[in-house]
Amino acid sequence: MMSKQQYAYRVSFYLSNGKEVSGRITHHEDPETYLKAIEGLIEKEKPILIKKLGTIIQSKYITHVKIVEVIVC
């Protein structure tokens, strides 16, 4: 049985009130695919639940998102 590749990255959500919500997460999707999924939620103004960061973000308040892949040694 082959396991899915895991990607580690730092994701930052910048909010309209000037605050930043960020943290490091591991996910089975590459950063580009993950970003596209987030963009889809933002366009639909859906809340974004990030269990690994322990937060729910109202997407209508997100001004931009940054994802940086982390190399795990």
N, C-alpha and C positions, 0 to 999 in steps of 0.2 A: 504494500500500500504506500502510495506516494503522498507526502504531506504538502500542503500549500506553502509557498514561500511566504515568509513574514517580512514585512518592511517596518523599519523603525524611523519615525520622523517627528520633528517638532512642528506643531501646528499652532498658529497664532490667529486669533480672531480680534480684529480691531473694531470697536464699537463707536457709535455716533456720539456718545458722551465722553469720548476721549480715553476710555478704559480699554485694557487689553486682557483677553483671556487666552492663556497659552499653556502648553504642556507637551510632554513627550509621550507618544503613543506608539503601539505596535499594531499593525493591521495587515490583513491578507491582501489588500489592494495596493497597487503601486501609487505613489503620490499623485500622479496625473489623474488616475481614475478616481481616487478619493476626492480630489479637488473638484472634478466634474460633478460628482454626486452632491457635494456641498453646494456648488453653484446652482444645481437644480432645485435644491431645497430653498435657497435664498430667493430664487426667481419666483417660487410659489409661495413665499413668505411663510414657510413651515418652521415650527420650532426645531432646533437641532439639539438632540440629546447626545452628549459625549460622556458616556459612562466612565471611561478611563480618566477623564478630567473631573468627573463628579459634578457636571453642570448641565443645565438646559439654557440655550441661548435663543432668544427671539430673533429670528433671522432678519426681520425688518430693521433691526438696529445695527447690523453688521455693515461696516463700510468697506472693508476688504479683509482678505484672508491670505496668510503666508504659510507655505509648507516647505520645510527644509528637511531633506533626507539625512538621517543620522547613520553613520557607519558604525556598526557594532563589531568590536574586536573580540 
